[in-house]
Amino acid sequence: MNILKKIYPFLYSFFSHSDEKGEYSSGYWQGLTRKKITEICSGRSGRILEIGLGAGMLLSKLASQNPQRLVYGIDTNIDFCNYVADKSRNLRLENMRILTQDAYKLAFKDGVFETVICVNFIYNIATLKELKRLLEELGRVCKRSGSLIFEFRNARNPFFVLKYKFAACYDSTLKGLTLRCHKLEEIEQLLKEVGLAVARKETLGLPFLKMFAPIIIIEAKKS
């Protein structure tokens, strides 16, 4: 087990995208997801909110790509917020707004964002009840004409199921964090329960076997 924990950080760094190496949450699938979300948001208008900004890799890309849009990022970790704030100043991204907030109790009025993004976050939520609370809150701050964009690890993909089941054997950074996959139908049911409907669905990996794709990206709108 100790050998696995020594090898894993090397493999994690090796497969990380070149422009993200060394950053928190810089893994291969995380980077691939950020790239796809950036493509989806290209050319859109209005305010963007990212939930759980981490090291700000997605947020800085969105701000750079959309200089005319205000891009907000929130996280409960003040160290992350300070780090990303410094990054925005160094990159001269004046359209970035960094705030320390709880994703489940956002300090925003109803319907103020055209786009709300939640990436590399849901797999750390322990229960469907908590996930429903999160989706409900994110839907609240999203405009009726706007979009909630998020992704989840597919419970029908054996790689991620096994990877997460044995994560404690190779990843010493977890420190009690939950790793969970979901089925598409349970996500769709939660969205329905909180008044949101799937408007767009994309998969990452296994293009010819989408049912077993590692990652599923959802764009939802108020129904």
C-alpha positions as CSV (number, residue, x, y, z in Angstrom):
1,M,0.0,0.0,0.0
2,N,2.8,2.4,0.9
3,I,4.4,1.7,-2.6
4,L,1.1,2.7,-4.3
5,K,0.9,5.9,-2.3
6,K,4.4,6.8,-3.4
7,I,3.8,6.0,-7.1
8,Y,0.4,7.6,-7.4
9,P,1.5,11.3,-7.0
10,F,4.0,10.7,-9.9
11,L,1.3,9.1,-12.1
12,Y,-1.1,11.9,-11.2
13,S,1.4,14.6,-12.2
14,F,2.5,12.7,-15.3
15,F,-1.0,12.5,-16.8
16,S,-2.0,16.1,-15.8
17,H,-2.4,18.6,-18.6
18,S,0.8,20.5,-19.3
19,D,-0.7,23.9,-18.3
20,E,-2.0,22.6,-15.0
21,K,0.8,20.5,-13.6
22,G,1.6,21.1,-10.0
23,E,-1.8,22.8,-9.3
24,Y,-4.4,21.4,-6.9
25,S,-6.9,19.1,-8.7
26,S,-4.8,19.0,-11.8
27,G,-5.5,15.4,-12.8
28,Y,-6.1,14.2,-16.4
29,W,-9.9,13.8,-16.1
30,Q,-10.3,17.0,-14.1
31,G,-8.3,18.9,-16.8
32,L,-10.3,17.3,-19.6
33,T,-13.6,18.4,-17.9
34,R,-12.3,22.0,-17.5
35,K,-11.4,22.1,-21.2
36,K,-14.8,21.0,-22.2
37,I,-16.7,23.4,-19.9
38,T,-14.6,26.2,-21.3
39,E,-15.6,25.3,-24.8
40,I,-19.3,25.1,-23.8
41,C,-19.2,28.6,-22.2
42,S,-17.4,30.2,-25.2
43,G,-19.3,33.1,-26.8
44,R,-22.1,33.2,-24.1
45,S,-23.1,36.4,-22.4
46,G,-23.9,37.4,-18.8
47,R,-22.4,36.7,-15.4
48,I,-20.7,33.4,-14.6
49,L,-20.5,31.8,-11.1
50,E,-18.2,28.9,-10.4
51,I,-18.8,26.8,-7.3
52,G,-15.7,25.5,-5.5
53,L,-13.0,27.4,-7.4
54,G,-10.1,25.4,-5.9
55,A,-6.8,26.7,-7.5
56,G,-8.8,28.8,-10.0
57,M,-7.8,26.9,-13.1
58,L,-11.2,26.9,-14.7
59,L,-12.1,30.4,-13.4
60,S,-9.0,32.0,-14.8
61,K,-9.6,30.4,-18.2
62,L,-13.2,31.5,-18.3
63,A,-12.2,35.1,-17.3
64,S,-9.5,35.2,-19.9
65,Q,-11.8,33.8,-22.6
66,N,-14.7,36.1,-21.7
67,P,-13.1,39.5,-20.8
68,Q,-16.5,41.2,-21.2
69,R,-18.2,39.0,-18.6
70,L,-18.0,39.2,-14.8
71,V,-16.8,35.8,-13.6
72,Y,-17.4,35.0,-9.9
73,G,-15.8,32.1,-8.0
74,I,-16.6,30.9,-4.5
75,D,-15.0,28.5,-2.0
76,T,-15.2,27.9,1.7
77,N,-11.4,27.6,1.8
78,I,-9.9,31.0,2.4
79,D,-6.4,29.9,1.3
80,F,-7.8,29.0,-2.1
81,C,-9.6,32.3,-2.4
82,N,-6.5,34.3,-1.5
83,Y,-4.4,32.2,-3.9
84,V,-6.8,32.7,-6.8
85,A,-7.2,36.4,-6.0
86,D,-3.4,36.8,-6.3
87,K,-3.5,34.8,-9.5
88,S,-6.1,37.1,-11.0
89,R,-4.0,40.2,-10.2
90,N,-0.9,38.6,-11.7
91,L,-2.8,37.7,-14.8
92,R,-4.5,41.1,-14.9
93,L,-7.9,39.5,-15.0
94,E,-10.0,42.5,-13.8
95,N,-13.3,40.7,-14.5
96,M,-12.7,38.0,-11.8
97,R,-14.5,38.3,-8.4
98,I,-13.4,35.9,-5.6
99,L,-15.6,35.3,-2.6
100,T,-15.5,33.1,0.5
101,Q,-18.9,31.4,0.6
102,D,-20.7,28.2,1.3
103,A,-22.1,26.6,-1.8
104,Y,-25.2,25.4,0.1
105,K,-26.0,28.9,1.4
106,L,-25.0,31.4,-1.3
107,A,-25.1,35.1,-0.4
108,F,-26.6,36.1,-3.7
109,K,-30.2,37.1,-4.6
110,D,-32.4,34.9,-6.7
111,G,-31.7,34.7,-10.4
112,V,-28.6,36.8,-10.8
113,F,-26.4,34.5,-12.9
114,E,-26.7,33.6,-16.5
115,T,-24.3,30.6,-16.0
116,V,-23.6,28.6,-12.8
117,I,-20.8,26.1,-13.1
118,C,-20.0,23.2,-10.7
119,V,-17.0,21.2,-11.8
120,N,-14.9,18.5,-10.1
121,F,-17.1,19.0,-7.0
122,I,-20.1,16.6,-7.0
123,Y,-18.0,13.4,-6.6
124,N,-17.0,14.7,-3.1
125,I,-20.7,14.9,-2.0
126,A,-21.5,12.0,0.3
127,T,-25.3,11.6,-0.1
128,L,-28.1,12.3,-2.6
129,K,-29.9,14.4,0.0
130,E,-26.9,16.8,0.1
131,L,-26.6,16.8,-3.7
132,K,-30.3,17.7,-3.9
133,R,-29.7,20.6,-1.5
134,L,-26.8,21.9,-3.6
135,L,-28.7,21.6,-6.9
136,E,-31.6,23.5,-5.4
137,E,-29.4,26.3,-4.2
138,L,-27.5,26.6,-7.5
139,G,-30.8,26.7,-9.4
140,R,-32.0,29.5,-7.1
141,V,-29.3,31.9,-8.1
142,C,-29.5,31.0,-11.8
143,K,-31.7,33.1,-14.1
144,R,-34.7,31.4,-15.7
145,S,-33.1,31.9,-19.1
146,G,-29.7,30.8,-17.7
147,S,-27.9,27.5,-17.3
148,L,-26.6,25.3,-14.6
149,I,-23.6,23.3,-15.9
150,F,-22.0,20.4,-14.0
151,E,-20.5,17.0,-14.4
152,F,-20.4,13.7,-12.5
153,R,-18.5,10.5,-12.6
154,N,-20.6,7.7,-14.2
155,A,-21.5,4.8,-12.0
156,R,-21.7,2.6,-15.0
157,N,-18.0,3.1,-15.8
158,P,-16.0,0.3,-14.1
159,F,-12.8,2.3,-14.0
160,F,-14.1,5.1,-11.8
161,V,-16.1,2.7,-9.6
162,L,-13.0,0.7,-8.8
163,K,-10.7,3.7,-8.7
164,Y,-12.9,5.3,-6.0
165,K,-13.6,2.1,-4.1
166,F,-9.9,1.6,-3.5
167,A,-8.8,5.3,-3.4
168,A,-7.7,5.1,0.2
169,C,-5.1,2.5,-0.8
170,Y,-3.2,4.8,-3.1
171,D,-4.2,8.4,-2.4
172,S,-3.0,9.9,0.9
173,T,-4.5,13.3,0.2
174,L,-8.2,12.3,0.6
175,K,-8.3,12.9,4.4
176,G,-11.9,11.8,4.8
177,L,-13.2,13.1,1.5
178,T,-16.0,11.1,-0.1
179,L,-15.5,9.9,-3.7
180,R,-18.8,8.9,-5.3
181,C,-20.1,8.0,-8.8
182,H,-23.7,8.5,-9.9
183,K,-26.1,7.1,-12.4
184,L,-27.6,9.4,-15.0
185,E,-31.2,8.6,-14.1
186,E,-30.7,9.5,-10.4
187,I,-29.2,12.8,-11.4
188,E,-32.1,13.5,-13.8
189,Q,-34.6,12.6,-11.0
190,L,-32.9,15.1,-8.6
191,L,-33.0,17.8,-11.2
192,K,-36.7,17.2,-11.7
193,E,-37.4,17.4,-8.0
194,V,-35.7,20.8,-7.7
195,G,-37.4,22.2,-10.8
196,L,-34.6,21.8,-13.3
197,A,-34.6,20.0,-16.6
198,V,-31.7,18.6,-18.8
199,A,-31.2,20.8,-21.8
200,R,-27.9,19.4,-22.9
201,K,-25.9,16.2,-22.2
202,E,-22.3,15.4,-23.2
203,T,-19.9,12.6,-22.4
204,L,-16.1,12.5,-22.0
205,G,-14.3,9.3,-23.0
206,L,-15.5,6.2,-24.8
207,P,-17.3,8.0,-27.6
208,F,-18.7,4.7,-29.1
209,L,-19.9,3.5,-25.7
210,K,-21.5,6.6,-24.2
211,M,-23.5,4.6,-21.7
212,F,-20.2,3.7,-20.0
213,A,-18.4,7.1,-20.5
214,P,-16.3,8.0,-17.5
215,I,-17.8,11.5,-17.2
216,I,-21.2,13.0,-18.1
217,I,-21.7,16.7,-18.4
218,I,-25.1,18.2,-17.9
219,E,-26.5,21.6,-18.8
220,A,-29.8,22.2,-17.0
221,K,-32.4,25.0,-17.1
222,K,-35.4,25.9,-15.0
223,S,-38.5,23.9,-16.1
